[in-house]
Amino acid sequence: MLIEVFKYILIALFAIAMICSAMNSIRSRRTTDRHVAGLYRSWTNIWMGCMLVILALILMFVFTGSTLSVIVEALFLIMGAYNVFAGIRNRSYYARLKQHSGNTPA
């Protein structure tokens, strides 16, 4: 019973991460400021990484421990962790760029 509730919570979190990723992707394409677009793209990376990690967790609870499913879960976890790391790194880079560009007079 508890596992079923946990699966539904993970599915809801997956849907939220997917919506946030799509919204940030749309925002990054619509903005004209390249620093703000980079910030939105970095948030897209973070949300996509969370999505992949959550998907790996969902697969862990849905499928039994066959070799193929364990390999796919591990790949999703590695790709998700890398996306989160890259998104955080890019976010700090673009935040510094935006801060420095805001301090210089035009």
Stockholm file with secondary structure:
# STOCKHOLM 1.0

chainA/1-106         MLIEVFKYILIALFAIAMICSAMNSIRSRRTTDRHVAGLYRSWTNIWMGCMLVILALILMFVFTGSTLSVIVEALFLIMGAYNVFAGIRNRSYYARLKQHSGNTPA
#=GR chainA/1-106 SS CHHHHHHHHHHHHHHHHHHHHHHHHHHHHHCSCHHHHHHHHHHHHHHHHHHHHHHHHHHHHHSCCCHHHHHHHHHHHHHHHHHHHHHHHHHHHHHHHHHHHHHSCC
#=GC SS_cons         CHHHHHHHHHHHHHHHHHHHHHHHHHHHHHCSCHHHHHHHHHHHHHHHHHHHHHHHHHHHHHSCCCHHHHHHHHHHHHHHHHHHHHHHHHHHHHHHHHHHHHHSCC
//
